[in-house]
Amino acid sequence: LEGPRCYGLPSRPELDALRRSDDWPPILADAPATLGDLEALSRYCFQPEDFGSLPTPVLLQFGTESPAQLYVTEALARVLPKARTEAFANQAHEAPTTAPELYANSVLTFLEAG
């Protein structure tokens, strides 16, 4: 991609490092979904700054067991004026499925705080 670095797509060195990591086998096992994700990401250049004027409170959740460099949580937290982040300990990026009560309580607490 030309121009600024698009979030979401790994650079060649990042991809090579990912291939050597313990995260690679589960990615391959989930290849059809991963391919769909990569195809969608290749058509959109995500720039966190584009969302810097969003006035709505946003809850950014992440699992401590997911590789942070593959997600845009930190980049969004830096630019969203009303962002709140919450880490789910011992969870990957699928807490709504793997820890539904934890996820639901987090969302309810955020919504109730207004």
Secondary structure, 3 states (H helix, E strand, C coil): CCCCCCECCCCHHHHHHHHCCCCHHHHHHCHHHHHHHHHHHHCCCECHHHHCCCCCCEEEEEECCCCHHHCCHHHHHHHCCCEEEEEECCCCCCHHHHCHHHHHHHHHHHHHHC
